[in-house]
């Protein structure tokens, strides 16, 4: 009995080592883009229209046109305006006259305006903020528009950095948090109080769940048809140009993880983050201790079942029985993961243990065969 327990423990340790160390690495090589939770985004049918956020496509608008747009928007009294565009140096969309119009608009706004910021290293390798030119930032707020990638080469946007500490006294918040903060300070504070500085984004949907307006429609509005903007969050950004299929400011999202073509504009991702904060649709990761405990228990159960099958002389049917057993386990596991994410917004990284369940079948039989062969040789000699 002691030998059986000893060999069982050795087998479980072997399977666990293979599972957690080797196959978690293989998973990233085989399909680094795929997450089980991506399936949820493919099958859900409960997309809800967001009534708090309005997107305005600025396309290829000049700085002067953006300035006029802001002046017009200010008349509608939105809660906050976020512009996913920077105004640095001279470009083909600017000249002194255009800059003057934009400067005048930004500095006479009653509505709070937020512009993007980015982080750069100075000559001493200290973190510094990079903002739009100073004339455009005197009456505006700013926030990071950076997304976090687990793997820079794959560039599927799944996470965002809530803030970056510039020094002991300065912290630069994410653009979406700044927007949410000016709209609902309590909900933004609640999101910031969560322990992780990097959060997984819950994607409410693509552009179809938000009201989208072309900037020219607002500029040409003489009858105040856009009064519905009052009290709304208005986000300005590039959402394509007429007769254009370019990929400017477009990213890959989990909504189309299996496609190499970017499917979501940057301003839409920002809108999704704001929606997540306001709807309190946070995503949590199951603690690694709980993950390993549950995964370890599953592997132990599998090993014990395999040992039972071998001891009960099911050798001829061993692989048939275990095939259906593993198939049922994997189906139940994936359904459970999707359920946890869809209902409770909890992510569980069981992928390494999937290989452990499969490997336990093969290793158990070969391990027992090796032990029995060794014992046979020992006693026959």
Secondary structure, DSSP 8 states (H G I E B T S, - for coil): -HHHHHHHHHHHHHHHHIIIIIIHHHHHHH-TT--TTHHHHHH-------SSEEEEE-TT--HHHHHHHHHHHHHTT-SEEEE-----S--TT--HHHHHHHHHHHTT-SS-EEEEEEEEE-TTS-EEEE-S-GGGTTT-EEEE--EE-SSTTT-EE-EEE-EEE-SSS-EEEBHHHHHHHHH-HHHHHHHHTSS-SEEE-----SGGGSEEEEHHHHHT--S-TTGGGTT-EEEEE----TT----TTEEEEGGGTT-SS--EEHHHHHHHHHHHHHHT---EE--HHHHHHHHHHHHHHHHHHHHHHHHTT-GGGHHHHHHHHHHHHHHHHHHHHHHIIIII-EE---HHHHHHHHHHHHHHHHHHHHHHHHHHHHHH-
